[in-house]
Amino acid sequence: MTNKRPAQIRKRIDRIKAELAAIDDMRPGSLTRQYKDPENQIGSYYQLSYTREMKSRTEYIARDCLREVRRQIANYKRFKALTAEWIALSIEHSRLRMKLARRP
């Protein structure tokens, strides 16, 4: 085993950090269209649902804010994916360093 993989991991982690720094406003949740009369699909409105600090929350979203809220939700999903990848790479990096340290 060479030192090549740990160096690759460090480079990817550095790229992840840069991507995270570029993420703008974000918010968790899922956006759904609801109806006041669901049977006839009359009176539609949008609802954002999410859980934060172990509390379920629901917010109504005005139509003129939909694009921005969708962008914020996408940013949050990207944030979560990047941090999950960072954690997995950090674990792998730590294991590799310990293996290399035990080598004679």
C-alpha positions as CSV (number, residue, x, y, z in Angstrom):
1,M,0.0,0.0,0.0
2,T,1.4,3.4,-1.0
3,N,0.7,6.9,0.2
4,K,-1.2,7.5,-3.0
5,R,-4.8,6.9,-1.7
6,P,-4.5,9.1,1.4
7,A,-3.3,11.9,-0.9
8,Q,-6.3,11.3,-3.2
9,I,-8.6,11.4,-0.2
10,R,-7.1,14.7,1.1
11,K,-7.5,16.3,-2.4
12,R,-11.2,15.2,-2.5
13,I,-11.8,16.5,1.0
14,D,-10.3,19.8,0.0
15,R,-12.6,20.0,-3.0
16,I,-15.6,19.2,-0.8
17,K,-14.7,22.0,1.6
18,A,-14.5,24.4,-1.4
19,E,-17.9,23.2,-2.6
20,L,-19.4,23.6,0.9
21,A,-18.1,27.1,1.2
22,A,-19.9,28.0,-2.1
23,I,-23.3,26.8,-0.9
24,D,-25.6,29.7,-0.3
25,D,-28.9,29.8,1.8
26,M,-30.4,26.4,2.5
27,R,-33.2,24.8,4.4
28,P,-34.3,21.2,5.0
29,G,-37.6,19.7,4.0
30,S,-39.9,18.7,1.3
31,L,-42.2,20.9,-0.7
32,T,-45.6,19.6,-1.6
33,R,-48.7,21.0,-3.3
34,Q,-51.8,20.7,-1.2
35,Y,-55.5,21.5,-2.0
36,K,-58.2,23.0,0.1
37,D,-60.6,20.7,-1.9
38,P,-58.4,17.7,-2.8
39,E,-61.2,15.8,-4.5
40,N,-61.7,18.5,-7.2
41,Q,-58.1,19.9,-6.9
42,I,-59.3,23.4,-6.1
43,G,-57.5,25.9,-4.0
44,S,-53.9,24.8,-4.3
45,Y,-51.2,26.0,-2.0
46,Y,-47.6,24.9,-1.2
47,Q,-46.4,23.5,2.1
48,L,-42.9,22.9,3.4
49,S,-42.5,20.1,5.9
50,Y,-39.3,19.3,7.9
51,T,-38.0,18.1,11.2
52,R,-35.5,20.2,13.1
53,E,-34.3,19.6,16.6
54,M,-36.7,16.6,16.9
55,K,-39.7,18.8,16.2
56,S,-41.8,18.4,13.1
57,R,-42.6,21.7,11.4
58,T,-44.8,22.8,8.6
59,E,-44.8,26.2,6.8
60,Y,-46.9,27.6,4.1
61,I,-45.0,28.9,1.1
62,A,-46.2,31.7,-1.1
63,R,-46.2,31.1,-4.8
64,D,-43.8,33.9,-5.5
65,C,-41.2,32.3,-3.1
66,L,-41.4,28.8,-4.6
67,R,-38.3,29.2,-6.8
68,E,-36.2,30.4,-3.9
69,V,-37.4,27.7,-1.5
70,R,-36.7,25.0,-4.1
71,R,-33.2,26.3,-4.5
72,Q,-32.7,26.4,-0.8
73,I,-33.9,22.8,-0.5
74,A,-31.6,21.7,-3.3
75,N,-28.7,23.5,-1.5
76,Y,-29.5,21.6,1.7
77,K,-29.6,18.3,-0.1
78,R,-26.2,19.1,-1.7
79,F,-24.8,20.1,1.7
80,K,-26.0,16.8,3.3
81,A,-24.5,14.7,0.4
82,L,-21.1,16.5,0.6
83,T,-20.9,16.2,4.4
84,A,-21.7,12.5,4.2
85,E,-19.0,12.0,1.6
86,W,-16.6,14.0,3.7
87,I,-17.3,11.8,6.8
88,A,-16.8,8.6,4.8
89,L,-13.6,9.8,3.3
90,S,-12.3,10.9,6.7
91,I,-13.0,7.5,8.2
92,E,-11.2,5.8,5.3
93,H,-8.3,8.3,5.6
94,S,-8.0,7.6,9.3
95,R,-7.9,3.9,8.8
96,L,-5.3,4.1,6.1
97,R,-3.1,6.3,8.3
98,M,-3.3,3.8,11.1
99,K,-2.4,0.9,8.8
100,L,0.6,2.8,7.4
101,A,1.7,3.7,10.9
102,R,1.8,0.0,12.0
103,R,4.0,-0.9,9.0
104,P,7.6,-1.6,9.9
